[in-house]
Protein backbone atom coordinates (compact mmCIF):
# COMPACT_ATOMS: atom_id res chain seq x y z
CA UNK A 1 0.00 0.00 0.00
CA UNK A 2 2.87 2.35 0.83
CA UNK A 3 4.60 1.68 -2.51
CA UNK A 4 1.38 2.41 -4.42
CA UNK A 5 0.96 5.78 -2.66
CA UNK A 6 4.58 6.60 -3.37
CA UNK A 7 3.99 5.98 -7.10
CA UNK A 8 1.01 8.34 -7.06
CA UNK A 9 3.12 11.04 -5.41
CA UNK A 10 5.86 10.59 -8.01
CA UNK A 11 3.33 10.74 -10.87
CA UNK A 12 1.76 13.88 -9.40
CA UNK A 13 5.16 15.51 -8.92
CA UNK A 14 6.24 14.68 -12.49
CA UNK A 15 3.00 15.94 -14.04
CA UNK A 16 3.05 19.18 -12.02
CA UNK A 17 6.69 19.75 -12.99
CA UNK A 18 6.05 19.14 -16.69
CA UNK A 19 2.98 21.41 -16.70
CA UNK A 20 4.87 24.14 -14.88
CA UNK A 21 7.75 23.99 -17.35
CA UNK A 22 5.32 24.13 -20.30
CA UNK A 23 3.51 27.10 -18.78
CA UNK A 24 6.78 28.99 -18.28
CA UNK A 25 7.85 28.25 -21.87
CA UNK A 26 4.51 29.48 -23.24
CA UNK A 27 4.74 32.68 -21.20
CA UNK A 28 8.31 33.31 -22.41
CA UNK A 29 7.28 32.68 -26.03
CA UNK A 30 4.35 35.11 -25.76
CA UNK A 31 6.53 37.74 -24.09
CA UNK A 32 9.17 37.67 -26.82
CA UNK A 33 6.53 37.66 -29.55
CA UNK A 34 4.87 40.70 -27.95
CA UNK A 35 8.21 42.50 -27.69
CA UNK A 36 9.01 41.75 -31.34
CA UNK A 37 5.63 43.13 -32.44
CA UNK A 38 6.14 46.22 -30.31
CA UNK A 39 9.55 46.88 -31.89
CA UNK A 40 8.19 46.56 -35.43
CA UNK A 41 7.25 49.92 -36.99
CA UNK A 42 3.56 50.52 -37.42
CA UNK A 43 2.21 51.66 -40.76
CA UNK A 44 -0.56 54.14 -40.30
CA UNK A 45 -2.36 56.20 -42.88
CA UNK A 46 -2.61 59.71 -41.55
CA UNK A 47 -3.26 63.15 -42.90
CA UNK A 48 0.34 64.14 -42.28
CA UNK A 49 1.64 61.82 -45.01
CA UNK A 50 2.18 63.29 -48.47
CA UNK A 51 1.29 60.15 -50.40
CA UNK A 52 -1.11 60.40 -53.30
CA UNK A 53 -3.37 57.49 -54.04
CA UNK A 54 -4.26 58.64 -57.57
CA UNK A 55 -1.43 57.83 -59.96
CA UNK A 56 -0.02 60.73 -61.98
CA UNK A 57 -1.78 61.23 -65.30
CA UNK A 58 -5.12 59.83 -64.07
CA UNK A 59 -8.08 61.63 -62.65
CA UNK A 60 -10.66 60.56 -60.13
CA UNK A 61 -13.14 60.14 -62.98
CA UNK A 62 -10.78 57.65 -64.68
CA UNK A 63 -10.49 55.60 -61.51
CA UNK A 64 -14.28 55.51 -61.07
CA UNK A 65 -14.76 54.37 -64.67
CA UNK A 66 -12.18 51.61 -64.22
CA UNK A 67 -13.82 50.34 -61.05
CA UNK A 68 -17.25 50.21 -62.71
CA UNK A 69 -16.10 48.42 -65.84
CA UNK A 70 -14.15 45.55 -64.34
CA UNK A 71 -14.81 42.73 -61.96
CA UNK A 72 -17.74 40.56 -61.07
CA UNK A 73 -21.13 42.21 -61.31
CA UNK A 74 -19.96 44.95 -63.63
CA UNK A 75 -22.16 46.39 -66.31
CA UNK A 76 -25.78 47.42 -66.28
CA UNK A 77 -28.13 45.72 -63.86
CA UNK A 78 -30.74 43.38 -65.35
CA UNK A 79 -33.66 45.17 -63.73
CA UNK A 80 -33.65 48.91 -64.18
CA UNK A 81 -36.42 50.96 -62.59
CA UNK A 82 -37.96 53.77 -64.62
KOLVOTOR-430808 format. One line per 5 residues: number of its first residue (from 1); for each residue z, y, x of N, C-alpha, C, O. Coordinates in nm, 3 decimals. Layout:
% KOLVOTOR-430808
NUM	Z,Y,X,Z,Y,X,Z,Y,X,Z,Y,X ~ ...
//
This chain:
% KOLVOTOR-430808
1	0.000,-0.119,0.084,0.000,0.000,0.000,0.000,0.125,0.088,-0.068,0.223,0.058 ~ 0.076,0.120,0.198,0.083,0.235,0.287,-0.052,0.261,0.355,-0.092,0.376,0.371 ~ -0.122,0.154,0.393,-0.251,0.168,0.460,-0.354,0.227,0.364,-0.439,0.306,0.405 ~ -0.347,0.189,0.237,-0.442,0.241,0.138,-0.420,0.391,0.116,-0.517,0.466,0.104 ~ -0.297,0.435,0.111,-0.266,0.578,0.096,-0.310,0.656,0.219,-0.356,0.770,0.207
6	-0.296,0.596,0.335,-0.337,0.660,0.458,-0.489,0.681,0.459,-0.537,0.784,0.508 ~ -0.564,0.586,0.406,-0.710,0.598,0.399,-0.748,0.713,0.306,-0.841,0.789,0.335 ~ -0.678,0.725,0.194,-0.706,0.834,0.101,-0.679,0.970,0.165,-0.754,1.065,0.143 ~ -0.572,0.978,0.243,-0.541,1.104,0.312,-0.650,1.138,0.414,-0.691,1.253,0.427 ~ -0.695,1.035,0.487,-0.801,1.059,0.586,-0.930,1.103,0.516,-0.998,1.195,0.563
11	-0.965,1.039,0.406,-1.087,1.074,0.333,-1.077,1.217,0.279,-1.174,1.293,0.285 ~ -0.961,1.252,0.227,-0.940,1.388,0.176,-0.950,1.489,0.290,-1.014,1.594,0.274 ~ -0.888,1.461,0.402,-0.892,1.551,0.516,-1.036,1.569,0.568,-1.077,1.681,0.599 ~ -1.110,1.461,0.576,-1.249,1.468,0.624,-1.335,1.549,0.527,-1.414,1.633,0.570 ~ -1.321,1.523,0.398,-1.404,1.594,0.300,-1.369,1.744,0.295,-1.459,1.827,0.284
16	-1.242,1.777,0.303,-1.202,1.918,0.305,-1.254,1.986,0.431,-1.300,2.100,0.424 ~ -1.249,1.919,0.543,-1.299,1.975,0.669,-1.449,1.999,0.662,-1.496,2.106,0.701 ~ -1.524,1.901,0.614,-1.669,1.914,0.605,-1.706,2.027,0.508,-1.794,2.108,0.539 ~ -1.642,2.034,0.394,-1.670,2.141,0.298,-1.635,2.277,0.354,-1.708,2.374,0.331 ~ -1.526,2.286,0.427,-1.488,2.414,0.487,-1.590,2.458,0.591,-1.627,2.575,0.596
21	-1.635,2.366,0.673,-1.735,2.399,0.775,-1.865,2.445,0.709,-1.925,2.542,0.753 ~ -1.908,2.374,0.603,-2.030,2.413,0.532,-2.016,2.551,0.469,-2.110,2.630,0.472 ~ -1.902,2.579,0.412,-1.878,2.710,0.351,-1.885,2.821,0.456,-1.946,2.925,0.431 ~ -1.824,2.799,0.571,-1.828,2.899,0.678,-1.971,2.919,0.727,-2.012,3.033,0.751 ~ -2.048,2.813,0.741,-2.187,2.825,0.785,-2.271,2.901,0.683,-2.355,2.983,0.722
26	-2.250,2.876,0.556,-2.324,2.948,0.451,-2.289,3.096,0.452,-2.377,3.181,0.438 ~ -2.162,3.128,0.469,-2.120,3.268,0.474,-2.180,3.338,0.596,-2.226,3.452,0.586 ~ -2.181,3.272,0.710,-2.241,3.331,0.831,-2.390,3.353,0.812,-2.443,3.458,0.849 ~ -2.460,3.255,0.753,-2.603,3.268,0.728,-2.632,3.387,0.636,-2.723,3.465,0.663 ~ -2.556,3.400,0.529,-2.576,3.511,0.435,-2.546,3.645,0.500,-2.615,3.744,0.474
31	-2.445,3.649,0.584,-2.409,3.774,0.653,-2.522,3.820,0.744,-2.561,3.937,0.740 ~ -2.576,3.729,0.826,-2.682,3.767,0.917,-2.811,3.801,0.842,-2.885,3.890,0.885 ~ -2.837,3.734,0.733,-2.955,3.766,0.653,-2.940,3.905,0.591,-3.036,3.982,0.587 ~ -2.822,3.937,0.543,-2.795,4.070,0.487,-2.811,4.178,0.594,-2.872,4.282,0.568 ~ -2.758,4.153,0.712,-2.769,4.250,0.821,-2.914,4.270,0.862,-2.955,4.383,0.891
36	-2.993,4.164,0.864,-3.134,4.175,0.901,-3.210,4.257,0.796,-3.297,4.337,0.831 ~ -3.179,4.236,0.669,-3.244,4.313,0.563,-3.204,4.460,0.571,-3.286,4.549,0.547 ~ -3.080,4.485,0.605,-3.031,4.622,0.614,-3.098,4.696,0.730,-3.121,4.817,0.720 ~ -3.128,4.626,0.838,-3.189,4.688,0.955,-3.338,4.713,0.934,-3.396,4.798,1.002 ~ -3.401,4.641,0.844,-3.543,4.656,0.819,-3.569,4.789,0.748,-3.495,4.825,0.656
41	-3.672,4.863,0.790,-3.699,4.992,0.725,-3.747,4.972,0.581,-3.822,4.879,0.551 ~ -3.703,5.059,0.496,-3.742,5.052,0.356,-3.864,5.140,0.335,-3.874,5.250,0.389 ~ -3.957,5.089,0.254,-4.076,5.166,0.221,-4.058,5.221,0.081,-4.053,5.146,-0.016 ~ -4.047,5.351,0.073,-4.030,5.414,-0.056,-4.141,5.515,-0.078,-4.185,5.583,0.015 ~ -4.185,5.524,-0.200,-4.288,5.620,-0.236,-4.216,5.742,-0.291,-4.156,5.737,-0.398
46	-4.223,5.849,-0.219,-4.155,5.971,-0.261,-4.252,6.087,-0.264,-4.365,6.077,-0.216 ~ -4.207,6.197,-0.319,-4.290,6.315,-0.326,-4.308,6.382,-0.190,-4.400,6.460,-0.172 ~ -4.220,6.351,-0.095,-4.228,6.414,0.034,-4.338,6.356,0.122,-4.370,6.414,0.225 ~ -4.396,6.243,0.084,-4.501,6.182,0.164,-4.635,6.249,0.133,-4.661,6.286,0.018 ~ -4.718,6.264,0.234,-4.847,6.329,0.218,-4.960,6.228,0.206,-5.070,6.255,0.254
51	-4.936,6.116,0.145,-5.040,6.015,0.129,-5.117,6.042,0.001,-5.059,6.074,-0.103 ~ -5.249,6.027,0.010,-5.330,6.040,-0.111,-5.370,5.901,-0.155,-5.399,5.814,-0.072 ~ -5.371,5.880,-0.283,-5.404,5.749,-0.337,-5.547,5.746,-0.389,-5.596,5.640,-0.428 ~ -5.615,5.859,-0.390,-5.757,5.864,-0.426,-5.834,5.875,-0.295,-5.815,5.970,-0.220 ~ -5.921,5.778,-0.268,-5.996,5.783,-0.143,-6.085,5.907,-0.135,-6.128,5.958,-0.239
56	-6.113,5.956,-0.016,-6.198,6.073,-0.002,-6.339,6.044,-0.056,-6.392,5.935,-0.035 ~ -6.396,6.139,-0.123,-6.530,6.123,-0.178,-6.531,6.068,-0.320,-6.637,6.058,-0.380 ~ -6.415,6.033,-0.374,-6.407,5.983,-0.512,-6.318,6.075,-0.592,-6.226,6.139,-0.540 ~ -6.348,6.081,-0.720,-6.265,6.163,-0.808,-6.183,6.073,-0.899,-6.203,5.951,-0.902 ~ -6.093,6.132,-0.972,-6.013,6.056,-1.066,-6.100,5.994,-1.174,-6.073,5.884,-1.221
61	-6.205,6.065,-1.213,-6.298,6.014,-1.314,-6.366,5.887,-1.264,-6.383,5.791,-1.340 ~ -6.406,5.884,-1.136,-6.468,5.765,-1.078,-6.374,5.646,-1.082,-6.415,5.534,-1.115 ~ -6.249,5.669,-1.048,-6.151,5.560,-1.049,-6.129,5.506,-1.190,-6.114,5.385,-1.209 ~ -6.126,5.595,-1.290,-6.107,5.551,-1.428,-6.226,5.469,-1.475,-6.209,5.368,-1.543 ~ -6.348,5.512,-1.438,-6.467,5.437,-1.476,-6.469,5.299,-1.411,-6.509,5.202,-1.475
66	-6.426,5.290,-1.286,-6.422,5.161,-1.218,-6.322,5.067,-1.283,-6.347,4.947,-1.295 ~ -6.208,5.121,-1.324,-6.105,5.034,-1.382,-6.144,4.987,-1.521,-6.098,4.882,-1.565 ~ -6.229,5.062,-1.591,-6.271,5.021,-1.725,-6.389,4.926,-1.722,-6.413,4.855,-1.819 ~ -6.463,4.923,-1.612,-6.584,4.842,-1.610,-6.568,4.711,-1.535,-6.665,4.637,-1.521 ~ -6.450,4.679,-1.488,-6.434,4.555,-1.415,-6.309,4.481,-1.464,-6.215,4.540,-1.515
71	-6.313,4.353,-1.446,-6.196,4.273,-1.481,-6.207,4.209,-1.616,-6.302,4.232,-1.691 ~ -6.110,4.128,-1.648,-6.107,4.056,-1.774,-6.080,4.152,-1.889,-5.994,4.239,-1.878 ~ -6.152,4.137,-1.997,-6.131,4.221,-2.113,-6.201,4.354,-2.105,-6.174,4.444,-2.185 ~ -6.293,4.368,-2.008,-6.363,4.495,-1.996,-6.475,4.502,-2.100,-6.515,4.401,-2.158 ~ -6.523,4.620,-2.120,-6.631,4.639,-2.216,-6.576,4.686,-2.348,-6.457,4.714,-2.363
76	-6.667,4.695,-2.445,-6.628,4.742,-2.578,-6.554,4.635,-2.654,-6.585,4.517,-2.641 ~ -6.456,4.673,-2.733,-6.386,4.572,-2.813,-6.478,4.521,-2.924,-6.570,4.590,-2.966 ~ -6.452,4.399,-2.970,-6.535,4.338,-3.074,-6.519,4.410,-3.206,-6.618,4.429,-3.278 ~ -6.399,4.449,-3.240,-6.373,4.517,-3.366,-6.346,4.664,-3.338,-6.246,4.700,-3.275 ~ -6.434,4.748,-3.385,-6.418,4.891,-3.365,-6.396,4.955,-3.501,-6.477,4.937,-3.592
81	-6.287,5.029,-3.515,-6.259,5.096,-3.642,-6.342,5.222,-3.651,-6.365,5.291,-3.552 ~ -6.386,5.252,-3.775,-6.462,5.377,-3.796,-6.381,5.474,-3.875,-6.428,5.585,-3.904
//
